[in-house]
Structure formats: C-alpha cells, structure tokens
Amino acid sequence: MPASPKDFEPLDFIALGEGPGIVMIHGTGADAEYNWRHFLKSLTHGFRIVAPNLPGSGKSRPQTNPLEVPTLAAQVVAAADAAGVDGAFDVVGHSLGAIVAVGVAAAAPDRVRSLALHGGFVTAGPRERLMFQMWERLLTLDKSLLARIMILNVMSPALLAGASQKEMDALVGMVASDLHAGMAGQINLDGRVDIADLLAAIHVPTLVLASADDQIMPTYHQRALAGGITGSIYKELPGGHGVPFENSQPFLSEIENWISAQHKQPNTTT
C-alpha cells in the first residue's frame, strides 16, 4: 500500500516554469540544484519543472528511519502535487533518482507519462554492497579519501586524464567539502536496492540511458534495467556516471528529445 502523506515529511523542491510537469530526481549525495543545474533553464520553456531534494539533501531533513523506495516515491508525488502539477508528468531520474523514479511509476501509474532513467540498477549485489558500505564508513572516517574514491568512480577516465594536478587537487577539495552527513541515508539505501519486483508494473514509455565509462554502475546494470521494462529503449552515451555534470550537452539533448517525443503523441496514462 502506498504511503500516505501523514506517514512522511514533505520534501524541499525547486519548481520552475509553467505547463505539463517534468519531475527530476537527483542521485546520491547531490541535490536538485547541482544535479540538474544544466537542465533547469533549458527545460522550463513550456513545462513545469519540479526537482525534489531527497531526505538529507537541500533543505529536506534526513529521516531517522532507513530510507525506502515506496516512501520516497510517495514523497516525490506529494512534491509534484505541492508544486501544482496536475495529472500525468514525465519523470527523469539519475542514479538513486532512477530507482525512485521506477518506484513512482510502479506506485502511481496514473501520474507518470514517461520515464527517463540514467545510471540506474535493479539490485544491489555483493559488489555494490561492498562499494556503498565503504562509502558509508568513509563518510564518517575520512571525507578526503571518500572524495578521491568518488572522483575516480564518478568521472570518466578521459576527463580525469586531461586534468592538471592543480585542477585535481581543487576538485578533491570541492567534492570533500560537499560531502555531508545527510547523504548517509541515501548511501545506505543504495546498498539495499532491489526493485526487480517493480519492473513488471512499468507500462509507460521508458528510456534507459547508460554511460559507456560508468564505473559505479557499469552498463550491464542499465541493460538489466531495460530488459526488465517491457518496450523500453536503451541507449549509451560517452562519459562516466557523472555525465549529467561532466558532459551535460549530449545528456541534455537526449532528455529534451525524449520529452518532446512524449508530448507529440497521445497520453494514454490518463
């Protein structure tokens, strides 16, 4: 049973523009403004963009209980309602946001027009649990080391190969300063993800995007995600897991083209 609004705190969110709704859900440790900064202006022409901050990000307070996909999905729908989005909306999710986006479509199929999922995965296996357990511990023990590990895994090798030592040191400092205790709950959920049972409930047009050099969630994860959603479209982009920030233009073009295509055909979700 979906969580009711009485079961959770409302999420902080950014809302811009007017028109049909697009809900954009950020990834682990990011926030709505940073994750979608290249999109918030571009996509606001003719659309109502709603970008919620998951618990622990932005002004959304961390939850005392472990995060769960169904509750997050209900919180996202409530944020869309609070932002004045009526009827069905498109959902774009990056990384953990892709997981939550699937949860939204499964729990509220009448509210979702389409999905665009980047860097998502179906199940956290031993490899993923090992990685996220390390992140969770280092978040407390050594943020500088965690920053270095995340940079190596999030950014593409080509991008890092072109950086000077001064630029690399500055990047480490910037990432370390952005790491915060609130992201612990998000990392913990990453290590427990299992949305396999939700995929059969997805019956909306779905685009699954992978990054060719993704070292956090290699492309086999996105192939499995696409394989579990009937009729989904799978595409690969150059870059690493952080392609929405490091090489935003190809990613932005894919999302813009996808959203545009959904609004040129009849909406069958309402």
Secondary structure by P-SEA (a helix, b strand, c coil): ccccccccccccbbbbbbcbbbbbbbcccccccccccccccccccccbbbbbbcccccccccccccccaaaaaaaaaaaaaaaccccbbbbbbccaaaaaaaaaaaaccccccbbbbccccccccaaaaaaaaaaaaaaaccaaaaaaaaaaccccaaaaaaccaaaaaaaaaaaaaaccccaaaaaaaaaaccccccccccccbbbbbbbcccccccaaaaaaaaaaccbbbbbbbcccccccccccaaaaaaaaaaaaaaaacccccc
